[in-house]
Amino acid sequence: MKVAITGGIGSGKSYLCRQLEKRGISVYDCDSAAKRLMRSSAAIRRGLTALVGSDVYAGEELNKPVLARFLLASESNKQAVNDVVHPAVAKDFLLSGYEWLESAILFESAFSERVHFDHVVCVTAPLEVRISRIMQRDGISRQQALEWIHRQMPQEETRRRSDYEIVNDGERSINEQIDHMLASMAAEQNNNFSKPIKAKQQNKMVQTILSIAGKPGLYKLVSRGKSNLIVEALDETHKRMPAFATDRVTSLADIAMYTDAEDVPLMTVLASIRDKEEGKECSLKFKKASGKELREYFAQVLPDFDRDRVHDSDIKKLLSWYNILVKAGITDFEEEMAPTEGDNIDDRKADEKDADSES
């Protein structure tokens, strides 16, 4: 799953990213990446030198005043620089292993057309709040702050083009909005990637290996309380914590992969990866693999997977889960993830068909 965060200057994108970092969600910073690549990328250096002139670099360093004058000269100059820099940033992001990205000019730069994002999140704030933040942060006048705001796409237009809005006005709870957003994304992701098969008893968790929306990794069910579950991380920390209904906990036993025919239970797909890898971790460096490499590998595991509905990010998530399980010493997936008696997958599929015929 690829998610982009955008919003105008002073809206509070950086604050949202820090809150996501606290939840284990790392966010790729487009602005920092562009600055780094303009210093280090030979392709960008050649492109900017051909476009602006040889004096755009002073030795190994970018000559920022020269580049700034070129950018400010015309809108076409600005777009020409974007056409040199942004393809390299897009490639760097796709190879980085990050799933989340922050870009202040996501739409203006057409970056959203260079990378397919499953979701776009717009951070907004009232105009006066934005003005105050910019003035305080940069020590500039109100008029200058307004000029900077007006140089960017109007906030209403950015909001219209986005899938989610986080209002960072200093009054509404950011964390509550994040909870709601992540839960919504997880629900949609489950529908796209690993279709949950309806259980006979929806309120009963029958499997001990769990995924929790918005939290990295996998978890083992330790105990059940009246209003929550106690789970333990399947990593070296073995950290225990409560999980509530609002956390969108999904049992791996209730997940299946899309194919061109019948959906295949996740435990069967994981077992196929195990057999291919002889019980070892995934041999493919999937975090930096290209889409072609991911799909060629996955075709060896599940030849008839649905090419339209299973995305590259889905394959990466599955391979990440596989490695976590192997590191935790869990390789007998058929046994570990088998539904309890009376709750088998065939019965649940039959129930779905019965429910569909009744409706």
BELJO-V243747 format. One line per field, one symbol per residue. ss: DSSP state (H for helix, E for strand, L for the rest). phi: phi as a letter, one per 40 degrees, with the letter a starting at -180 (. if undefined). A space follows every 50 residues. Layout:
# BELJO-V243747
ss = ???
phi = ???
This chain:
# BELJO-V243747
ss = LLEEEELLLLLLHHHHHHHHHHLLLLEEEHHHHHHHHHHHLHHHHHHHHH HHLHHHEELLEELHHHHHHHHHHLHHHHHHHHHHHHHHHHHHHHHHLLLE EELLLLLLLLHHHHLLLLEEEEEELLHHHHHHHHHHHHLLLHHHHHHHHH HLLLHHHHHHHLLEEEELLLLLLHHHHHHHHHHHHHHHHHHHLEEELLLL LLLLLLLLEEEELLLLLLEEEEEELLLLEEEEELLLLLLEEEELHHHLEE EHHHEEELELLLLEEHHHHHHHHHHHHLLLLLLLLLLLLLHHHHHHHHHH HLLLELLLLLLHHHHHHHHHHHHHHHHLLLLLHHHHLLLLLLLLHHHHHH HHHHHHHHL
phi = .bbbbaicdgchccccccccdccgbcbccccccccccccbccccdccccc cchcccbbgcccccdccccccccacccccccdccccccccccccccgcbb bbacbdcdcgccccbcbcabbbcbaddcccdccccccbgbcccccccccc ccdddccccccccbbbcbbgbcccccccdcccccccccccccbbcccdcc bccbccbcbbbbdgbcgbbbcbabbcbabbbbccaccfcbacbbdccfcb cccbbbccbcbccbddcccccccdcccfgccdcccccbccdccccccccc cbdbcccccbcdcccccccccdcdccccgbbcccccbcccdgbccccccc ccccccccc
